[in-house]
Amino acid sequence: MAEAPKKDTQDKDAAGGAKPAAKQAGAESRQMGIRLVAVENSDQPVVANYCAINVSPGMAFLDFGFLEPGMLAALPRVARSGGKLPERLNGKLAVRVALGYDALAHLHQQLGRVLKGLSDAAAQTQKKAE
């Protein structure tokens, strides 16, 4: 179940403190739980090792795809040996997600928090190893 962040972290961005656009006078931040219910097979994980973003007026399209790992591993070897690299790689489109700019900005904030948490955890692990 996905839930909105707690009130104390809701207005902070990934950099750790800057607030989004000014709120209307008297407006308060409130927490609201959100539950997404699966439809058909939407609860099944999609494996992707490639992502591309295309922007159009009012929307951003995130394309998640899958490229064969063996082929990806072979590319650096071919490049080092001076071989000819392919002009185009063919993969499979796993899923396309269309987001409004506000949802894209919210996704950016969430990804920033996740990456910061992973970085902090790696730093803690490294300190323990020393």
C-alpha positions as CSV (number, residue, x, y, z in Angstrom):
1,M,0.0,0.0,0.0
2,A,1.4,3.4,-1.0
3,E,0.9,6.2,1.5
4,A,1.6,9.9,1.4
5,P,4.7,10.9,3.3
6,K,4.5,12.1,6.9
7,K,3.6,15.8,7.5
8,D,7.1,16.7,8.6
9,T,8.7,15.4,5.4
10,Q,5.9,16.2,3.0
11,D,7.0,19.7,2.1
12,K,10.8,19.0,1.8
13,D,12.4,18.2,-1.5
14,A,15.1,15.7,-2.2
15,A,17.8,18.4,-1.5
16,G,16.5,18.5,2.1
17,G,14.6,21.6,2.9
18,A,13.5,23.8,0.0
19,K,9.7,24.0,0.0
20,P,7.6,23.9,-3.2
21,A,5.5,26.8,-4.5
22,A,3.9,29.0,-1.8
23,K,0.7,27.7,-0.3
24,Q,-2.5,29.7,0.0
25,A,-2.9,31.6,3.2
26,G,-4.3,29.3,5.9
27,A,-3.7,26.1,4.0
28,E,-2.3,23.2,6.1
29,S,-0.5,20.1,5.0
30,R,-2.5,17.0,5.9
31,Q,-1.7,13.4,5.5
32,M,-3.9,11.2,3.4
33,G,-3.5,7.5,3.0
34,I,-3.8,6.2,-0.5
35,R,-4.5,2.6,-1.4
36,L,-4.1,1.4,-5.0
37,V,-6.1,-1.7,-6.0
38,A,-4.7,-4.0,-8.6
39,V,-6.6,-4.4,-11.9
40,E,-6.0,-7.6,-14.0
41,N,-2.3,-8.3,-13.7
42,S,-1.1,-4.8,-12.7
43,D,0.2,-6.1,-9.4
44,Q,2.8,-8.2,-11.2
45,P,6.3,-6.7,-11.2
46,V,7.7,-5.5,-14.5
47,V,11.5,-6.0,-15.1
48,A,13.2,-3.1,-16.8
49,N,16.9,-2.2,-17.2
50,Y,16.3,0.8,-19.5
51,C,14.3,4.0,-19.1
52,A,13.6,6.9,-21.4
53,I,11.6,10.0,-20.9
54,N,9.8,11.9,-23.7
55,V,8.1,15.2,-23.0
56,S,5.1,16.6,-24.7
57,P,2.9,19.6,-23.8
58,G,1.4,18.9,-20.4
59,M,2.6,15.3,-20.1
60,A,5.8,13.3,-19.8
61,F,6.0,9.7,-21.1
62,L,8.3,7.3,-19.2
63,D,9.1,4.2,-21.3
64,F,10.6,1.3,-19.4
65,G,12.1,-1.4,-21.5
66,F,14.2,-4.5,-21.3
67,L,17.5,-5.0,-23.2
68,E,19.2,-8.4,-23.1
69,P,21.8,-8.4,-20.4
70,G,24.2,-10.6,-22.4
71,M,24.2,-8.1,-25.3
72,L,24.7,-5.2,-22.9
73,A,27.7,-7.0,-21.3
74,A,29.2,-7.6,-24.8
75,L,29.1,-4.0,-25.9
76,P,32.1,-2.8,-23.8
77,R,34.2,-5.7,-25.0
78,V,33.4,-4.9,-28.7
79,A,34.2,-1.3,-28.1
80,R,37.6,-2.1,-26.4
81,S,38.6,-4.4,-29.2
82,G,37.8,-1.8,-31.8
83,G,34.9,-3.7,-33.3
84,K,31.9,-2.0,-34.9
85,L,29.1,-1.1,-32.5
86,P,25.5,-1.6,-33.6
87,E,23.8,1.6,-34.7
88,R,20.6,0.5,-32.9
89,L,19.7,-1.9,-30.1
90,N,16.4,-3.7,-30.1
91,G,14.7,-4.3,-26.8
92,K,11.2,-4.9,-25.5
93,L,8.9,-2.1,-24.2
94,A,7.9,-3.3,-20.8
95,V,5.5,-0.4,-19.9
96,R,4.8,3.2,-20.8
97,V,3.6,5.6,-18.1
98,A,2.1,9.0,-18.9
99,L,2.5,11.5,-16.1
100,G,1.4,15.1,-15.7
101,Y,4.2,17.6,-14.7
102,D,3.0,17.7,-11.1
103,A,3.2,13.9,-10.8
104,L,6.6,13.9,-12.5
105,A,7.8,16.5,-9.9
106,H,6.5,14.3,-7.1
107,L,8.2,11.3,-8.6
108,H,11.4,13.3,-8.7
109,Q,11.1,14.1,-5.0
110,Q,10.4,10.5,-4.1
111,L,13.3,9.2,-6.1
112,G,15.6,11.7,-4.5
113,R,14.6,10.6,-1.0
114,V,15.1,6.9,-2.0
115,L,18.6,7.6,-3.5
116,K,19.6,9.6,-0.5
117,G,18.5,6.8,1.8
118,L,20.5,4.3,-0.2
119,S,23.5,6.5,-0.2
120,D,23.2,7.0,3.6
121,A,22.9,3.2,4.1
122,A,25.9,2.5,2.0
123,A,27.9,5.1,3.9
124,Q,26.9,3.5,7.2
125,T,27.8,0.0,5.9
126,Q,31.2,1.4,4.8
127,K,31.8,3.0,8.2
128,K,31.0,-0.3,10.0
129,A,33.4,-2.2,7.6
130,E,36.3,0.2,8.6
